[in-house]
Amino acid sequence: MKRASILAVGNVKGGVGKTTLAVNLAIWQSLHGKDVLLVDGDEQGTARAFTQLRADILGAPGYTAVSLQGAEIRTQLRMLRTKYQSVIVDVGGRDTASLRAALTVVDMLIVPVLPATFDMWSLKPLDDLIQEAKEINSDLRVLALLNAADAQGRDNAEAAMIIGEKAGLEYFPHPIIRRKAFRNAAAAGLSVLEYRPSDEKAISEFTLFADRVFRYTGDIASISHAHRKESGPKDKEQRQAS
């Protein structure tokens, strides 16, 4: 099996909708036929609780979910990434050992941000964490987006400008608007893609983002797989020994 790419959804600021994004991304991959691992790295355990609700309603969630905390996120992810086609980590909400551990091993960090003053202030400590992590994980890529954003007004544009000034952040220029469909779907153990009656605007916004994320992470897996084929048995034995 190919070495799965790992993406984490996190921030040092809570209430930004990271768990909603994480579970929707996991279900997106599952609906596309991927063998998915969802890691709940948040002490609140919301992703795990959602998965249990989903299993109770549907019979099975369609993906595997585990809870990992602190340094075990780093050690376990290095092993688990070879057993799944897609690994998604819900982590953060504040500066924790779990978030710091995740940043050392993931390929991409997704940073949902609300277009509000306090959320903009939180980008500075997060950016500092990212720069520290890149000393260990030099290939770490960070994608920030406005989540649960306003449908209209200047706040989105002003927030986008502030995000764009952060050297460690890449900005996804299509906000996901605050819509009831995401809350209603979560309460039913579903993704916004599955919930009926469907909200086509919510689906379109999320699909645009998911396409962007998994196009990039798919490239990571392909490059990694090609590298292992070229490296040969000797290099493989050396990597296993290390």
Order of alpha helices (4+ residues) and beta strands (2+ residues): beta-alpha-beta-alpha-beta-alpha-beta-alpha-beta-alpha-alpha-beta-alpha-beta-beta-alpha-alpha
